[in-house]
Amino acid sequence: MAKMEGRLRSVDLVVEVHDARIPFTGRNPVFRDKLFSVRPHILVLNKRDLIDQEKYRPLVEEKLRDEGIDHVLWTDCKKKKKKALDDLKHMMIDCLRSDYRFNRTVKTEYQVMVVGIPNSGKSSLINGLRSVNMDKKKNAVVEGARPGVTVRMQNRVRILDRPLIYILDTPGVLNPYVRSVEENMKLGLCENVLETTLNMEHVADYLLYWMNKQEDYSYLKALELDGPPTDDIKELLTRICQKRNMILVMNIPGKGHFNRWNYKNANEIFLSTFRKKLIDDCFLDKDKL
């Protein structure tokens, strides 16, 4: 955060990227005080393909307007959809040209800072803008399927010639002081924190609790399981193992071989029903609307 604050004098616009499945959970409150209050701000809600936009988009945007956030864009940066990226480009240009630049009035180029929590799609967005606007196929910023891939302030990446716009990529910054246990579970489900910092069976248990609470039993169909819903994660994982014959053969010296259910793989399969949108509803922030 301190490094980002130090770069603010050379930045004309802040673009915040966040996961559309959790538009309110995990967003760093310090951003608003330190960054958004002094520079124009666009909120990009990425991974829009993983939620029911028709159902949730109006509700989310209404709440964000109440919070003073007027520039909101929904994207799926991995797929590099041209229309969404063009919409973002035009929104950026409008914000840049409508705001007074203070100490940067003599500069002929614009500079944009991209911020957000880990694994929200910041690097994918930068590469998508560069690919669509500059016809560059090779990624300028490293992308990864795990949080924390971008670990330091990057060099500038040119994403547009007219007007000349450079963009910075920054490490995802997540405020660790305001998260409840439930928020931790949501972030774990969306892979916005390293799995090594969480017990993934607890995350799966939370997913099961959350779905049953919503009376959404579509996980049974996604997992091809017969029988009634359950609120016992161990029972669910056992049923997954039985259905798929997922047996782990263990060899203990002096005791021989024995079999056990492969609960770890079953846990990953259950989590994938959410992460791959195999269930009916993947929007986790209903309680915040």
VEXDREN-2710 file (C-alpha; in Angstrom, 1 decimal):
% VEXDREN-2710
k/r/px/py/pz
1/MET/0.0/0.0/0.0
2/ALA/2.8/2.4/0.9
3/LYS/4.4/1.9/-2.6
4/MET/1.1/2.5/-4.3
5/GLU/0.6/5.7/-2.3
6/GLY/4.0/6.8/-3.4
7/ARG/3.1/6.4/-7.0
8/LEU/-0.2/8.3/-6.8
9/ARG/1.4/11.6/-7.9
10/SER/2.2/10.1/-11.2
11/VAL/-1.1/8.3/-11.7
12/ASP/-4.2/9.8/-13.4
13/LEU/-6.7/7.0/-12.8
14/VAL/-7.2/4.0/-10.4
15/VAL/-8.8/0.8/-11.8
16/GLU/-9.9/-1.6/-9.1
17/VAL/-10.5/-5.2/-10.2
18/HIS/-12.6/-7.5/-8.0
19/ASP/-14.4/-10.8/-8.2
20/ALA/-18.1/-10.4/-9.3
21/ARG/-19.1/-13.4/-7.1
22/ILE/-18.1/-11.3/-4.0
23/PRO/-18.5/-7.6/-5.0
24/PHE/-18.4/-6.4/-1.4
25/THR/-16.4/-9.1/0.5
26/GLY/-12.7/-8.6/0.6
27/ARG/-12.6/-5.1/-0.9
28/ASN/-9.9/-3.2/0.9
29/PRO/-11.5/-0.2/2.8
30/VAL/-8.1/1.6/2.8
31/PHE/-8.3/1.9/-1.0
32/ARG/-11.2/4.4/-0.7
33/ASP/-9.4/6.6/1.9
34/LYS/-6.0/6.5/0.4
35/LEU/-6.5/6.1/-3.4
36/PHE/-10.0/6.6/-4.6
37/SER/-10.5/9.9/-2.7
38/VAL/-7.7/11.6/-4.6
39/ARG/-7.9/10.0/-8.1
40/PRO/-10.8/9.0/-10.4
41/HIS/-11.8/5.4/-9.8
42/ILE/-13.3/2.6/-12.0
43/LEU/-14.5/-0.6/-10.4
44/VAL/-14.2/-3.7/-12.7
45/LEU/-16.2/-6.7/-11.5
46/ASN/-14.4/-9.6/-13.2
47/LYS/-15.6/-13.2/-13.8
48/ARG/-19.1/-12.0/-14.6
49/ASP/-19.7/-15.3/-16.4
50/LEU/-19.8/-17.1/-13.1
51/ILE/-22.9/-15.3/-11.8
52/ASP/-26.5/-14.6/-12.9
53/GLN/-26.0/-11.0/-14.2
54/GLU/-29.6/-10.4/-14.9
55/LYS/-30.5/-11.2/-11.3
56/TYR/-27.7/-9.5/-9.4
57/ARG/-26.2/-6.8/-11.6
58/PRO/-29.0/-4.1/-10.9
59/LEU/-28.9/-4.9/-7.1
60/VAL/-25.1/-4.6/-6.9
61/GLU/-24.9/-1.4/-8.9
62/GLU/-27.6/0.2/-6.8
63/LYS/-25.7/-0.6/-3.6
64/LEU/-22.4/0.6/-5.1
65/ARG/-24.0/3.9/-6.2
66/ASP/-25.2/4.4/-2.6
67/GLU/-21.5/4.0/-1.6
68/GLY/-20.5/6.7/-4.2
69/ILE/-19.1/4.4/-6.8
70/ASP/-20.6/5.4/-10.2
71/HIS/-18.1/3.9/-12.7
72/VAL/-18.7/0.1/-12.7
73/LEU/-17.9/-2.3/-15.5
74/TRP/-18.5/-6.1/-15.7
75/THR/-16.0/-8.2/-17.5
76/ASP/-14.6/-11.7/-18.0
77/CYS/-11.0/-10.8/-18.6
78/LYS/-9.7/-14.3/-19.3
79/LYS/-11.9/-14.6/-22.4
80/LYS/-10.7/-11.1/-23.6
81/LYS/-14.2/-10.2/-24.9
82/LYS/-13.6/-7.2/-27.2
83/LYS/-16.9/-5.4/-26.4
84/ALA/-16.3/-5.4/-22.6
85/LEU/-12.7/-4.3/-23.1
86/ASP/-13.7/-1.6/-25.5
87/ASP/-16.3/-0.4/-23.0
88/LEU/-13.6/-0.2/-20.4
89/LYS/-11.3/1.7/-22.7
90/HIS/-13.9/4.3/-23.4
91/MET/-14.8/4.6/-19.7
92/MET/-11.1/5.1/-18.9
93/ILE/-10.7/7.8/-21.6
94/ASP/-13.8/9.6/-20.3
95/CYS/-12.6/9.6/-16.7
96/LEU/-9.1/10.7/-17.8
97/ARG/-10.3/13.6/-19.9
98/SER/-12.9/14.8/-17.5
99/ASP/-10.6/15.1/-14.4
100/TYR/-8.2/17.9/-13.7
101/ARG/-4.6/16.5/-13.7
102/PHE/-3.0/18.9/-11.2
103/ASN/0.7/18.3/-11.2
104/ARG/0.6/16.2/-14.5
105/THR/-0.9/18.9/-16.8
106/VAL/2.3/19.1/-18.8
107/LYS/2.4/15.3/-19.4
108/THR/1.3/14.1/-22.8
109/GLU/0.6/10.6/-21.7
110/TYR/-1.8/9.2/-19.1
111/GLN/-0.9/6.6/-16.5
112/VAL/-3.3/4.2/-14.9
113/MET/-2.8/2.1/-11.7
114/VAL/-4.6/-1.3/-11.4
115/VAL/-5.3/-2.5/-7.9
116/GLY/-7.3/-5.3/-6.2
117/ILE/-7.2/-8.4/-4.1
118/PRO/-5.1/-11.4/-5.2
119/ASN/-6.3/-13.5/-8.2
120/SER/-9.1/-11.1/-9.1
121/GLY/-7.9/-10.8/-12.7
122/LYS/-5.7/-7.7/-12.7
123/SER/-3.0/-9.2/-15.0
124/SER/-5.6/-10.7/-17.3
125/LEU/-7.3/-7.3/-17.7
126/ILE/-4.0/-5.6/-18.5
127/ASN/-3.1/-8.2/-21.1
128/GLY/-6.6/-8.1/-22.5
129/LEU/-6.5/-4.3/-23.0
130/ARG/-3.1/-4.6/-24.6
131/SER/-4.2/-7.4/-26.9
132/VAL/-7.4/-5.7/-28.1
133/ASN/-6.0/-2.2/-28.4
134/MET/-2.4/-2.8/-29.5
135/ASP/-2.9/-6.1/-31.4
136/LYS/-0.3/-7.7/-29.1
137/LYS/-0.8/-11.5/-28.6
138/LYS/2.1/-12.0/-26.1
139/ASN/1.2/-11.3/-22.5
140/ALA/3.0/-8.3/-21.0
141/VAL/2.2/-9.3/-17.4
142/VAL/2.4/-12.8/-15.9
143/GLU/-0.9/-14.4/-15.2
144/GLY/-1.6/-17.3/-12.8
145/ALA/-4.4/-19.4/-11.5
146/ARG/-3.3/-18.8/-7.9
147/PRO/-3.3/-15.6/-5.7
148/GLY/-0.1/-13.7/-5.4
149/VAL/1.4/-14.2/-8.8
150/THR/2.2/-10.5/-9.2
151/VAL/4.5/-9.9/-6.3
152/ARG/6.0/-6.4/-7.0
153/MET/5.3/-3.2/-8.8
154/GLN/5.7/-3.9/-12.5
155/ASN/7.1/-1.7/-15.2
156/ARG/4.6/0.4/-17.3
157/VAL/2.7/-1.4/-20.0
158/ARG/1.4/0.6/-23.0
159/ILE/-2.2/-0.3/-23.8
160/LEU/-3.2/2.6/-26.1
161/ASP/-1.6/5.0/-28.5
162/ARG/-4.3/7.6/-29.0
163/PRO/-4.4/8.9/-26.4
164/LEU/-1.2/7.4/-25.1
165/ILE/-2.0/5.4/-22.0
166/TYR/0.3/3.4/-19.8
167/ILE/-0.9/1.0/-17.1
168/LEU/0.7/-0.4/-14.0
169/ASP/0.1/-3.7/-12.4
170/THR/0.4/-4.0/-8.6
171/PRO/0.3/-6.8/-6.1
172/GLY/-3.2/-7.6/-4.9
173/VAL/-3.6/-6.0/-1.4
174/LEU/-6.1/-7.6/1.0
175/ASN/-6.8/-6.0/4.3
176/PRO/-6.3/-8.8/6.9
177/TYR/-7.9/-6.9/9.8
178/VAL/-11.5/-6.7/8.8
179/ARG/-12.3/-10.2/7.6
180/SER/-14.6/-12.4/9.5
181/VAL/-14.4/-16.2/9.5
182/GLU/-17.2/-16.3/6.9
183/GLU/-15.4/-13.7/4.7
184/ASN/-12.3/-15.9/4.9
185/MET/-14.4/-18.8/3.6
186/LYS/-15.8/-16.8/0.7
187/LEU/-12.3/-15.7/-0.3
188/GLY/-11.1/-19.2/-0.1
189/LEU/-13.9/-20.4/-2.3
190/CYS/-13.1/-17.8/-4.9
191/GLU/-9.4/-18.6/-4.6
192/ASN/-8.5/-15.1/-3.5
193/VAL/-6.2/-16.4/-0.7
194/LEU/-3.6/-19.1/-0.8
195/GLU/-5.0/-22.5/0.0
196/THR/-2.1/-23.2/2.3
197/THR/-3.5/-20.6/4.7
198/LEU/-6.9/-22.3/5.0
199/ASN/-8.2/-25.8/5.9
200/MET/-9.9/-26.6/2.5
201/GLU/-12.3/-29.1/4.1
202/HIS/-13.5/-26.2/6.3
203/VAL/-14.0/-24.2/3.0
204/ALA/-16.0/-27.1/1.5
205/ASP/-18.0/-27.4/4.7
206/TYR/-18.9/-23.7/4.4
207/LEU/-19.9/-24.1/0.8
208/LEU/-22.2/-27.0/1.8
209/TYR/-23.7/-24.9/4.7
210/TRP/-24.2/-21.9/2.4
211/MET/-25.9/-23.9/-0.3
212/ASN/-28.2/-25.7/2.1
213/LYS/-29.0/-22.3/3.7
214/GLN/-30.1/-21.0/0.3
215/GLU/-32.1/-24.2/-0.3
216/ASP/-29.9/-24.8/-3.4
217/TYR/-29.4/-28.5/-3.7
218/SER/-28.1/-28.4/-7.2
219/TYR/-24.8/-29.8/-5.9
220/LEU/-26.4/-33.2/-5.8
221/LYS/-27.1/-33.1/-9.6
222/ALA/-23.7/-31.6/-10.3
223/LEU/-22.1/-34.5/-8.4
224/GLU/-24.5/-37.1/-9.8
225/LEU/-25.5/-38.2/-6.3
226/ASP/-28.7/-40.0/-5.4
227/GLY/-30.5/-39.5/-2.1
228/PRO/-31.4/-36.5/0.0
229/PRO/-29.3/-33.4/0.8
230/THR/-27.0/-33.5/3.8
231/ASP/-25.4/-31.0/6.1
232/ASP/-22.6/-33.3/7.1
233/ILE/-19.5/-32.6/4.9
234/LYS/-17.9/-36.0/5.8
235/GLU/-21.0/-37.8/4.7
236/LEU/-21.1/-35.8/1.4
237/LEU/-17.4/-36.5/0.7
238/THR/-17.9/-40.2/1.4
239/ARG/-20.8/-40.3/-1.0
240/ILE/-18.6/-38.7/-3.7
241/CYS/-15.9/-41.3/-3.1
242/GLN/-18.4/-44.1/-3.2
243/LYS/-20.0/-42.8/-6.4
244/ARG/-16.6/-42.5/-8.2
245/ASN/-14.8/-45.4/-6.5
246/MET/-12.1/-43.0/-5.2
247/ILE/-10.0/-45.3/-3.0
248/LEU/-6.6/-44.5/-1.7
249/VAL/-4.3/-47.5/-1.1
250/MET/-2.0/-46.9/1.9
251/ASN/1.1/-48.9/2.7
252/ILE/2.3/-48.7/6.3
253/PRO/5.7/-50.5/7.0
254/GLY/5.1/-53.4/9.3
255/LYS/1.4/-53.2/9.0
256/GLY/0.8/-53.8/5.3
257/HIS/-1.7/-52.3/2.9
258/PHE/-5.1/-50.9/3.7
259/ASN/-7.7/-48.9/1.8
260/ARG/-9.3/-45.6/2.7
261/TRP/-11.5/-43.1/0.9
262/ASN/-9.7/-40.3/-1.0
263/TYR/-11.3/-37.4/0.9
264/LYS/-8.9/-34.8/-0.4
265/ASN/-9.8/-35.4/-4.1
266/ALA/-13.5/-35.6/-3.2
267/ASN/-13.1/-32.2/-1.4
268/GLU/-11.5/-30.7/-4.6
269/ILE/-14.3/-32.1/-6.7
270/PHE/-17.0/-30.6/-4.5
271/LEU/-15.2/-27.2/-4.5
272/SER/-15.0/-27.4/-8.3
273/THR/-18.8/-27.4/-8.6
274/PHE/-18.7/-23.8/-7.3
275/ARG/-15.5/-22.7/-9.1
276/LYS/-16.6/-24.0/-12.5
277/LYS/-20.2/-22.9/-12.0
278/LEU/-21.7/-26.3/-12.1
279/ILE/-24.2/-25.3/-9.5
280/ASP/-27.2/-23.0/-9.9
281/ASP/-26.0/-19.9/-8.0
282/CYS/-22.4/-18.8/-7.4
283/PHE/-23.2/-15.3/-6.0
284/LEU/-21.9/-15.3/-2.4
285/ASP/-22.7/-11.8/-1.3
286/LYS/-26.5/-12.1/-1.1
287/ASP/-26.4/-11.1/2.6
288/LYS/-24.7/-7.8/1.7
289/LEU/-27.4/-6.6/-0.8
END
